[in-house]
Amino acid sequence: MPVYQAVLAARYPRAAEEPVAAGRQSDRVARISWARVSKEVSTYLLLVLRGLEFLVEEEIRSKLQVRARLSAVNCE
């Protein structure tokens, strides 16, 4: 089962139980479902990237503070 189908089944359990009509309607439902999953995945990835950005900024700040303290100690 592809990941997007697993996510849809977990998120919308009733939709997984309903019979899917043949032909164009099933294609339309698949496109709509994929659009929903795509939006949720992109939102999740955006949150992950923002979290990583925060961690990198904090790491840079801490290294700059350590360097500033070391240079202050060396100057004394």
C-alpha positions, 0 to 999 in steps of 0.5 A: 500500500503506498504511503499516501493511501495509508495516510488517507486510510488512517485519516479518513477511515470511512472513505476507505470502507466506501466502495469506489465507483469505476471510471472517471469518478474513481480517478477524480477521487484519487486526485482529490485525495492525493491533493489533500495528502499532498497539502498535509505532507507539505505542511508537515515538511514546512514545520520540520524545516522551520524546526531545523532552521531554529536548531541551526540558529541556536547552534550558531548562537551558542558557538558565537557565545563560546567564541566571544567568551573565549576571546574575552578570557584571552584578552584579560 
